[in-house]
Amino acid sequence: MFNFKLSKTMRDVQWSFISLATASLSHLLLRIVLGRELGPSGLGVYTLVFTIYIFGTQFAAFGIGAALTKYVAEFNDDLAKTKEYISSGMIGSVITGSAMGIILYLLSDTISTNIFNIPEMAYLLKITALCFPFIAINKAVLGALNGFRSMKAFAFIDIALNATVLLVSVFLVLFLDMNIFGAVLGFVIPTIFLGLIAIFFARSNLIYPNKTFLQNDILRNVLRFGFYVVLGNSIGYIYTNIDSLMIGYYLNETDVGFYAVAAIFIQGITLIPSAIQRITSPIITKNHAKKEYGSIVKLLKSVTLKVFLISLLFSLFLMAIGKTLILTIFGEVFLPAYLPLIILLIGYTIYSTFMSIGTFYSSVGHVKLSYKVALLSAILNIVLNIAFIPKYGIIGAAIATSTSLVVLTLVHFAIIRHFVRRVWKLKV
């Protein structure tokens, strides 16, 4: 008899992939609707607002989700300890989320008028600021579930959020004709609603913050760890999205709309490595705690090779049919997105290998390395964008991003190789 029962790891990857695939599909369908209804200019404004929103969530969540993934996985056998960490994380997420919401609300006029010269963005950013405390709670809960490797519940929350964003946005834009305002409300309302729902999944691991609880260092540990995570994540996010922001600064919202279409297809190449990263993170953390370094190296080699081959095949396929897809889905007006798409595929094909193990530094207790490398890469990307965008437009932005992604990947693997050979004393 054949045994077709999936292992725990494969089931986790499956659920992680489903949640990410749902997110990408929802994102694609929504951009199709917005592109057709709002045109390149409207899609460009929405992309700028959404990019600022996603960047803001890095600070709103403050890396607490990643911290909970690490500590919950590390203390998985100590229920009392995990409850203290999860409760501390929830308290911290409310504080950081509220603070970031206030900051964005106060800076919305400056960002809209002085940086992008699009005054109508101001009220859209003020509305966006309302949902930061709730997305912070959501990410804290997801981090805890990831640490427990409760990927089915993790996927449910993630899928519910993305599906609701799609449905509400389409309803407000298509049926109520609310245009960009409706599109922004389309992600603000579901974010608030699902942030509250997420608490339900963490309720059994929450404890009342008594005096002893408040005097210990757990909340401080979570925030300290989260501080370095948010530095790395926010720099990394700037690194991969600075092109869109700088296109908005140097060019206009229509060019942002063209570039956004190229970025939509790029999401397909990040699906599998992003899904695998959610699983490699707790596995590496647990193996590191047990000092099973050989198992970690074996995992790294196997995962990165397989991810590279899959990404390469997907990129070649997308290069072949990309122009047809853009014409069929978005129309001829969006054809300027095709060449940037080809250029971006080169960089992301190579970078996808590191994406699959992207939490390596934090998983082995060297979280500071992630933001240091990300900072150097971000500086390189910004310099290249400044040099190329004014001269070559959105094609220059794609060249800058793709070049810096290749450099970033090489630097990461050089550091990991040095770390494994010098710290763990293993041959690679």
Phi, psi and omega in degrees: 000140178270141178256108183262012181290128182284147175289166179301316180298316180294322177296320179296315178299319180300311180293321178297317179295319180299317181294319179290322178296320177297318179299314181293319179295317178298317179298316180297310181299320180294318179293327176297312180298311182293321179297318180287322184277323187256344182078176181302321182294311180296319177296325178296315179297315178300318180298319178297315179297315182292324177296317177295322178298312181295320177297318179297327180294336177299318179280326179297315179281336173056030178069010183294324178300315179295322178297317180293324176302315181294307187288324178293318177294323183288322182250034185300333181272356181245092186299319181298319181293316181296324178296321178295318179294316181294317179296318177297318179298320179294318178297313180298322182294324177296317181294308183291323179295317179294319180298317181292324177298317179295317181298313180296320180301316183287331184264000187301318180293318180296314180299314186290316187271311188278332183263309186256351180056041176231081186305329183291350177288338189301310182290334177291321178290325178295321176294319180300323183300335184295334188265000184298317178299327184282324177289330177294317177297315180304313182291328176295316179296316179298322178297318178295316179297323177295321178296322176284349188058039173270068190287339177292314177293320177304311182295322181300313181296315182295315180295317180300318180295311183293321179294320180292320176302315180299310185295314181294317181297313180298317179299314183290324183279313185278312188270329179257357176054046183265001174055222185296323179301317178293323179296320179290316176301332182297334174256340179288311183298310178298325180298317178295314182297312182287334175297320177289320179296324183300328180302327179303323183284343181253000190301322183287348180249015179258138177234156181288131183285083179283184186298315179298318180300317183287336182277341181283176187262012186295312179298320178297319179297317180298314181290324178294313177297315180298328180300314180287327177295314182293328175297311180296315182293317182291320176295318178297322180291318175301319182301317183269353181234359181298333180299314179296317181295319181285332172296318177297326180284312185275326185250245180204176184294334178294317177295325175299321179296317176300313183294328179297325178294318176299318181295329179300314181290331179298331181303330180299325182283342181266353185301301185295311178299324178293320178295316181293325180300323180298334181267321181294331182301302179293330179293313179297318179301313182293317179295325178292321178297328179271359181063031177268069188292326179299322179294324179293314180298318178299319178296315182300313181297313183295313185293312185295321179295313181295320180294319180298315181296317179295316180296321180297315179297318180295319181295316179298320178296317182290326176298324183288322186245006185301315181297319179296320179297315180297315179298315184289317187274314188254336181103166186297333183297337182263009181301332176302349179282345190292310182296315174303324178300313181300315182294317180294326180301324180298310181294317183287333176299316180286317183292335182301332180297318178285328179305323184293341178233029190299340180264018184306312185299312181292328181292332181255016173082018178238054186296334181296331181298325184299316183281333178293315178293317180298323180296314179298319180291321179297319178298316178300316181295318180296315180299316180294320178295319178298323182285324190262324186297311180301330184268320187244002177066220184290336175293320177297322177297318180294319178298315181299313182293315182296318179298314182291329177295319178296314179298316180301316181298315180298319179295315180301312183290330175295319179293316180297318179299314178297319181298313182296318184283324185269321183272312181270349179059040180250151176273134179231000000 
